[in-house]
Amino acid sequence: MRELELVELSMEELEAYRLRHIKDLDQEEAATEMHTSQSTYQRILYSAYKKIADALIGGKAIKIIKGADK
């Protein structure tokens, strides 16, 4: 595992992904839950999708980070 390249997923991206795929909320409900606009929620979710896909396709590890700026 130490040799794997890392993909960093922020807590914000993880939460957006969780709301959509674990809680099955639609975009409007999830944005409300995250106290953000729908467009911002969508941007966060698509960022999570891209990072998760990169990790899966590229055989990379996913590291959950606390800061939302990465």
Phi and psi restraints in degrees (range 20) as a CNS / XPLOR table:
assign (resid 1 and name C) (resid 2 and name N)
       (resid 2 and name CA) (resid 2 and name C) 1.0 -68.5 20.0 2
assign (resid 2 and name N) (resid 2 and name CA)
       (resid 2 and name C) (resid 3 and name N) 1.0 -22.0 20.0 2
assign (resid 2 and name C) (resid 3 and name N)
       (resid 3 and name CA) (resid 3 and name C) 1.0 -84.9 20.0 2
assign (resid 3 and name N) (resid 3 and name CA)
       (resid 3 and name C) (resid 4 and name N) 1.0 -12.8 20.0 2
assign (resid 3 and name C) (resid 4 and name N)
       (resid 4 and name CA) (resid 4 and name C) 1.0 -71.7 20.0 2
assign (resid 4 and name N) (resid 4 and name CA)
       (resid 4 and name C) (resid 5 and name N) 1.0 141.6 20.0 2
assign (resid 4 and name C) (resid 5 and name N)
       (resid 5 and name CA) (resid 5 and name C) 1.0 -69.6 20.0 2
assign (resid 5 and name N) (resid 5 and name CA)
       (resid 5 and name C) (resid 6 and name N) 1.0 146.4 20.0 2
assign (resid 5 and name C) (resid 6 and name N)
       (resid 6 and name CA) (resid 6 and name C) 1.0 -102.1 20.0 2
assign (resid 6 and name N) (resid 6 and name CA)
       (resid 6 and name C) (resid 7 and name N) 1.0 143.8 20.0 2
assign (resid 6 and name C) (resid 7 and name N)
       (resid 7 and name CA) (resid 7 and name C) 1.0 -114.8 20.0 2
assign (resid 7 and name N) (resid 7 and name CA)
       (resid 7 and name C) (resid 8 and name N) 1.0 124.5 20.0 2
assign (resid 7 and name C) (resid 8 and name N)
       (resid 8 and name CA) (resid 8 and name C) 1.0 -93.9 20.0 2
assign (resid 8 and name N) (resid 8 and name CA)
       (resid 8 and name C) (resid 9 and name N) 1.0 124.6 20.0 2
assign (resid 8 and name C) (resid 9 and name N)
       (resid 9 and name CA) (resid 9 and name C) 1.0 -114.5 20.0 2
assign (resid 9 and name N) (resid 9 and name CA)
       (resid 9 and name C) (resid 10 and name N) 1.0 122.9 20.0 2
assign (resid 9 and name C) (resid 10 and name N)
       (resid 10 and name CA) (resid 10 and name C) 1.0 -74.9 20.0 2
assign (resid 10 and name N) (resid 10 and name CA)
       (resid 10 and name C) (resid 11 and name N) 1.0 160.6 20.0 2
assign (resid 10 and name C) (resid 11 and name N)
       (resid 11 and name CA) (resid 11 and name C) 1.0 -60.0 20.0 2
assign (resid 11 and name N) (resid 11 and name CA)
       (resid 11 and name C) (resid 12 and name N) 1.0 -35.5 20.0 2
assign (resid 11 and name C) (resid 12 and name N)
       (resid 12 and name CA) (resid 12 and name C) 1.0 -64.1 20.0 2
assign (resid 12 and name N) (resid 12 and name CA)
       (resid 12 and name C) (resid 13 and name N) 1.0 -44.0 20.0 2
assign (resid 12 and name C) (resid 13 and name N)
       (resid 13 and name CA) (resid 13 and name C) 1.0 -65.9 20.0 2
assign (resid 13 and name N) (resid 13 and name CA)
       (resid 13 and name C) (resid 14 and name N) 1.0 -41.3 20.0 2
assign (resid 13 and name C) (resid 14 and name N)
       (resid 14 and name CA) (resid 14 and name C) 1.0 -61.9 20.0 2
assign (resid 14 and name N) (resid 14 and name CA)
       (resid 14 and name C) (resid 15 and name N) 1.0 -42.3 20.0 2
assign (resid 14 and name C) (resid 15 and name N)
       (resid 15 and name CA) (resid 15 and name C) 1.0 -65.1 20.0 2
assign (resid 15 and name N) (resid 15 and name CA)
       (resid 15 and name C) (resid 16 and name N) 1.0 -42.2 20.0 2
assign (resid 15 and name C) (resid 16 and name N)
       (resid 16 and name CA) (resid 16 and name C) 1.0 -60.4 20.0 2
assign (resid 16 and name N) (resid 16 and name CA)
       (resid 16 and name C) (resid 17 and name N) 1.0 -43.0 20.0 2
assign (resid 16 and name C) (resid 17 and name N)
       (resid 17 and name CA) (resid 17 and name C) 1.0 -65.4 20.0 2
assign (resid 17 and name N) (resid 17 and name CA)
       (resid 17 and name C) (resid 18 and name N) 1.0 -42.6 20.0 2
assign (resid 17 and name C) (resid 18 and name N)
       (resid 18 and name CA) (resid 18 and name C) 1.0 -62.6 20.0 2
assign (resid 18 and name N) (resid 18 and name CA)
       (resid 18 and name C) (resid 19 and name N) 1.0 -44.4 20.0 2
assign (resid 18 and name C) (resid 19 and name N)
       (resid 19 and name CA) (resid 19 and name C) 1.0 -62.2 20.0 2
assign (resid 19 and name N) (resid 19 and name CA)
       (resid 19 and name C) (resid 20 and name N) 1.0 -38.6 20.0 2
assign (resid 19 and name C) (resid 20 and name N)
       (resid 20 and name CA) (resid 20 and name C) 1.0 -76.2 20.0 2
assign (resid 20 and name N) (resid 20 and name CA)
       (resid 20 and name C) (resid 21 and name N) 1.0 -45.8 20.0 2
assign (resid 20 and name C) (resid 21 and name N)
       (resid 21 and name CA) (resid 21 and name C) 1.0 -103.2 20.0 2
assign (resid 21 and name N) (resid 21 and name CA)
       (resid 21 and name C) (resid 22 and name N) 1.0 -17.1 20.0 2
assign (resid 21 and name C) (resid 22 and name N)
       (resid 22 and name CA) (resid 22 and name C) 1.0 -103.0 20.0 2
assign (resid 22 and name N) (resid 22 and name CA)
       (resid 22 and name C) (resid 23 and name N) 1.0 -45.4 20.0 2
assign (resid 22 and name C) (resid 23 and name N)
       (resid 23 and name CA) (resid 23 and name C) 1.0 -89.2 20.0 2
assign (resid 23 and name N) (resid 23 and name CA)
       (resid 23 and name C) (resid 24 and name N) 1.0 -8.5 20.0 2
assign (resid 23 and name C) (resid 24 and name N)
       (resid 24 and name CA) (resid 24 and name C) 1.0 57.1 20.0 2
assign (resid 24 and name N) (resid 24 and name CA)
       (resid 24 and name C) (resid 25 and name N) 1.0 37.2 20.0 2
assign (resid 24 and name C) (resid 25 and name N)
       (resid 25 and name CA) (resid 25 and name C) 1.0 -82.5 20.0 2
assign (resid 25 and name N) (resid 25 and name CA)
       (resid 25 and name C) (resid 26 and name N) 1.0 148.0 20.0 2
assign (resid 25 and name C) (resid 26 and name N)
       (resid 26 and name CA) (resid 26 and name C) 1.0 -80.2 20.0 2
assign (resid 26 and name N) (resid 26 and name CA)
       (resid 26 and name C) (resid 27 and name N) 1.0 176.2 20.0 2
assign (resid 26 and name C) (resid 27 and name N)
       (resid 27 and name CA) (resid 27 and name C) 1.0 -60.1 20.0 2
assign (resid 27 and name N) (resid 27 and name CA)
       (resid 27 and name C) (resid 28 and name N) 1.0 -42.5 20.0 2
assign (resid 27 and name C) (resid 28 and name N)
       (resid 28 and name CA) (resid 28 and name C) 1.0 -65.6 20.0 2
assign (resid 28 and name N) (resid 28 and name CA)
       (resid 28 and name C) (resid 29 and name N) 1.0 -45.3 20.0 2
assign (resid 28 and name C) (resid 29 and name N)
       (resid 29 and name CA) (resid 29 and name C) 1.0 -64.0 20.0 2
assign (resid 29 and name N) (resid 29 and name CA)
       (resid 29 and name C) (resid 30 and name N) 1.0 -43.3 20.0 2
assign (resid 29 and name C) (resid 30 and name N)
       (resid 30 and name CA) (resid 30 and name C) 1.0 -65.9 20.0 2
assign (resid 30 and name N) (resid 30 and name CA)
       (resid 30 and name C) (resid 31 and name N) 1.0 -40.7 20.0 2
assign (resid 30 and name C) (resid 31 and name N)
       (resid 31 and name CA) (resid 31 and name C) 1.0 -62.1 20.0 2
assign (resid 31 and name N) (resid 31 and name CA)
       (resid 31 and name C) (resid 32 and name N) 1.0 -42.2 20.0 2
assign (resid 31 and name C) (resid 32 and name N)
       (resid 32 and name CA) (resid 32 and name C) 1.0 -61.5 20.0 2
assign (resid 32 and name N) (resid 32 and name CA)
       (resid 32 and name C) (resid 33 and name N) 1.0 -45.5 20.0 2
assign (resid 32 and name C) (resid 33 and name N)
       (resid 33 and name CA) (resid 33 and name C) 1.0 -60.7 20.0 2
assign (resid 33 and name N) (resid 33 and name CA)
       (resid 33 and name C) (resid 34 and name N) 1.0 -35.2 20.0 2
assign (resid 33 and name C) (resid 34 and name N)
       (resid 34 and name CA) (resid 34 and name C) 1.0 -89.3 20.0 2
assign (resid 34 and name N) (resid 34 and name CA)
       (resid 34 and name C) (resid 35 and name N) 1.0 1.0 20.0 2
assign (resid 34 and name C) (resid 35 and name N)
       (resid 35 and name CA) (resid 35 and name C) 1.0 57.4 20.0 2
assign (resid 35 and name N) (resid 35 and name CA)
       (resid 35 and name C) (resid 36 and name N) 1.0 48.5 20.0 2
assign (resid 35 and name C) (resid 36 and name N)
       (resid 36 and name CA) (resid 36 and name C) 1.0 -143.4 20.0 2
assign (resid 36 and name N) (resid 36 and name CA)
       (resid 36 and name C) (resid 37 and name N) 1.0 171.4 20.0 2
assign (resid 36 and name C) (resid 37 and name N)
       (resid 37 and name CA) (resid 37 and name C) 1.0 -76.3 20.0 2
assign (resid 37 and name N) (resid 37 and name CA)
       (resid 37 and name C) (resid 38 and name N) 1.0 161.6 20.0 2
assign (resid 37 and name C) (resid 38 and name N)
       (resid 38 and name CA) (resid 38 and name C) 1.0 -63.0 20.0 2
assign (resid 38 and name N) (resid 38 and name CA)
       (resid 38 and name C) (resid 39 and name N) 1.0 -38.9 20.0 2
assign (resid 38 and name C) (resid 39 and name N)
       (resid 39 and name CA) (resid 39 and name C) 1.0 -66.8 20.0 2
assign (resid 39 and name N) (resid 39 and name CA)
       (resid 39 and name C) (resid 40 and name N) 1.0 -38.5 20.0 2
assign (resid 39 and name C) (resid 40 and name N)
       (resid 40 and name CA) (resid 40 and name C) 1.0 -67.7 20.0 2
assign (resid 40 and name N) (resid 40 and name CA)
       (resid 40 and name C) (resid 41 and name N) 1.0 -42.9 20.0 2
assign (resid 40 and name C) (resid 41 and name N)
       (resid 41 and name CA) (resid 41 and name C) 1.0 -57.6 20.0 2
assign (resid 41 and name N) (resid 41 and name CA)
       (resid 41 and name C) (resid 42 and name N) 1.0 -45.6 20.0 2
assign (resid 41 and name C) (resid 42 and name N)
       (resid 42 and name CA) (resid 42 and name C) 1.0 -61.9 20.0 2
assign (resid 42 and name N) (resid 42 and name CA)
       (resid 42 and name C) (resid 43 and name N) 1.0 -40.8 20.0 2
assign (resid 42 and name C) (resid 43 and name N)
       (resid 43 and name CA) (resid 43 and name C) 1.0 -61.9 20.0 2
assign (resid 43 and name N) (resid 43 and name CA)
       (resid 43 and name C) (resid 44 and name N) 1.0 -43.9 20.0 2
assign (resid 43 and name C) (resid 44 and name N)
       (resid 44 and name CA) (resid 44 and name C) 1.0 -64.4 20.0 2
assign (resid 44 and name N) (resid 44 and name CA)
       (resid 44 and name C) (resid 45 and name N) 1.0 -45.3 20.0 2
assign (resid 44 and name C) (resid 45 and name N)
       (resid 45 and name CA) (resid 45 and name C) 1.0 -62.9 20.0 2
assign (resid 45 and name N) (resid 45 and name CA)
       (resid 45 and name C) (resid 46 and name N) 1.0 -44.1 20.0 2
assign (resid 45 and name C) (resid 46 and name N)
       (resid 46 and name CA) (resid 46 and name C) 1.0 -67.1 20.0 2
assign (resid 46 and name N) (resid 46 and name CA)
       (resid 46 and name C) (resid 47 and name N) 1.0 -31.2 20.0 2
assign (resid 46 and name C) (resid 47 and name N)
       (resid 47 and name CA) (resid 47 and name C) 1.0 -64.2 20.0 2
assign (resid 47 and name N) (resid 47 and name CA)
       (resid 47 and name C) (resid 48 and name N) 1.0 -42.5 20.0 2
assign (resid 47 and name C) (resid 48 and name N)
       (resid 48 and name CA) (resid 48 and name C) 1.0 -62.7 20.0 2
assign (resid 48 and name N) (resid 48 and name CA)
       (resid 48 and name C) (resid 49 and name N) 1.0 -44.5 20.0 2
assign (resid 48 and name C) (resid 49 and name N)
       (resid 49 and name CA) (resid 49 and name C) 1.0 -56.2 20.0 2
assign (resid 49 and name N) (resid 49 and name CA)
       (resid 49 and name C) (resid 50 and name N) 1.0 -46.6 20.0 2
assign (resid 49 and name C) (resid 50 and name N)
       (resid 50 and name CA) (resid 50 and name C) 1.0 -63.2 20.0 2
assign (resid 50 and name N) (resid 50 and name CA)
       (resid 50 and name C) (resid 51 and name N) 1.0 -44.1 20.0 2
assign (resid 50 and name C) (resid 51 and name N)
       (resid 51 and name CA) (resid 51 and name C) 1.0 -67.4 20.0 2
assign (resid 51 and name N) (resid 51 and name CA)
       (resid 51 and name C) (resid 52 and name N) 1.0 -42.6 20.0 2
assign (resid 51 and name C) (resid 52 and name N)
       (resid 52 and name CA) (resid 52 and name C) 1.0 -65.0 20.0 2
assign (resid 52 and name N) (resid 52 and name CA)
       (resid 52 and name C) (resid 53 and name N) 1.0 -42.9 20.0 2
assign (resid 52 and name C) (resid 53 and name N)
       (resid 53 and name CA) (resid 53 and name C) 1.0 -62.4 20.0 2
assign (resid 53 and name N) (resid 53 and name CA)
       (resid 53 and name C) (resid 54 and name N) 1.0 -42.4 20.0 2
assign (resid 53 and name C) (resid 54 and name N)
       (resid 54 and name CA) (resid 54 and name C) 1.0 -58.4 20.0 2
assign (resid 54 and name N) (resid 54 and name CA)
       (resid 54 and name C) (resid 55 and name N) 1.0 -43.7 20.0 2
assign (resid 54 and name C) (resid 55 and name N)
       (resid 55 and name CA) (resid 55 and name C) 1.0 -66.3 20.0 2
assign (resid 55 and name N) (resid 55 and name CA)
       (resid 55 and name C) (resid 56 and name N) 1.0 -44.6 20.0 2
assign (resid 55 and name C) (resid 56 and name N)
       (resid 56 and name CA) (resid 56 and name C) 1.0 -66.5 20.0 2
assign (resid 56 and name N) (resid 56 and name CA)
       (resid 56 and name C) (resid 57 and name N) 1.0 -48.3 20.0 2
assign (resid 56 and name C) (resid 57 and name N)
       (resid 57 and name CA) (resid 57 and name C) 1.0 -71.0 20.0 2
assign (resid 57 and name N) (resid 57 and name CA)
       (resid 57 and name C) (resid 58 and name N) 1.0 -37.7 20.0 2
assign (resid 57 and name C) (resid 58 and name N)
       (resid 58 and name CA) (resid 58 and name C) 1.0 -90.4 20.0 2
assign (resid 58 and name N) (resid 58 and name CA)
       (resid 58 and name C) (resid 59 and name N) 1.0 0.8 20.0 2
assign (resid 58 and name C) (resid 59 and name N)
       (resid 59 and name CA) (resid 59 and name C) 1.0 64.0 20.0 2
assign (resid 59 and name N) (resid 59 and name CA)
       (resid 59 and name C) (resid 60 and name N) 1.0 39.6 20.0 2
assign (resid 59 and name C) (resid 60 and name N)
       (resid 60 and name CA) (resid 60 and name C) 1.0 -104.1 20.0 2
assign (resid 60 and name N) (resid 60 and name CA)
       (resid 60 and name C) (resid 61 and name N) 1.0 158.4 20.0 2
assign (resid 60 and name C) (resid 61 and name N)
       (resid 61 and name CA) (resid 61 and name C) 1.0 -85.5 20.0 2
assign (resid 61 and name N) (resid 61 and name CA)
       (resid 61 and name C) (resid 62 and name N) 1.0 149.9 20.0 2
assign (resid 61 and name C) (resid 62 and name N)
       (resid 62 and name CA) (resid 62 and name C) 1.0 -105.7 20.0 2
assign (resid 62 and name N) (resid 62 and name CA)
       (resid 62 and name C) (resid 63 and name N) 1.0 126.5 20.0 2
assign (resid 62 and name C) (resid 63 and name N)
       (resid 63 and name CA) (resid 63 and name C) 1.0 -112.3 20.0 2
assign (resid 63 and name N) (resid 63 and name CA)
       (resid 63 and name C) (resid 64 and name N) 1.0 124.2 20.0 2
assign (resid 63 and name C) (resid 64 and name N)
       (resid 64 and name CA) (resid 64 and name C) 1.0 -85.8 20.0 2
assign (resid 64 and name N) (resid 64 and name CA)
       (resid 64 and name C) (resid 65 and name N) 1.0 124.6 20.0 2
assign (resid 64 and name C) (resid 65 and name N)
       (resid 65 and name CA) (resid 65 and name C) 1.0 -112.6 20.0 2
assign (resid 65 and name N) (resid 65 and name CA)
       (resid 65 and name C) (resid 66 and name N) 1.0 151.7 20.0 2
assign (resid 65 and name C) (resid 66 and name N)
       (resid 66 and name CA) (resid 66 and name C) 1.0 -78.2 20.0 2
assign (resid 66 and name N) (resid 66 and name CA)
       (resid 66 and name C) (resid 67 and name N) 1.0 -34.9 20.0 2
assign (resid 66 and name C) (resid 67 and name N)
       (resid 67 and name CA) (resid 67 and name C) 1.0 -76.4 20.0 2
assign (resid 67 and name N) (resid 67 and name CA)
       (resid 67 and name C) (resid 68 and name N) 1.0 142.9 20.0 2
assign (resid 67 and name C) (resid 68 and name N)
       (resid 68 and name CA) (resid 68 and name C) 1.0 -89.9 20.0 2
assign (resid 68 and name N) (resid 68 and name CA)
       (resid 68 and name C) (resid 69 and name N) 1.0 -5.5 20.0 2
assign (resid 68 and name C) (resid 69 and name N)
       (resid 69 and name CA) (resid 69 and name C) 1.0 -81.8 20.0 2
assign (resid 69 and name N) (resid 69 and name CA)
       (resid 69 and name C) (resid 70 and name N) 1.0 -9.0 20.0 2
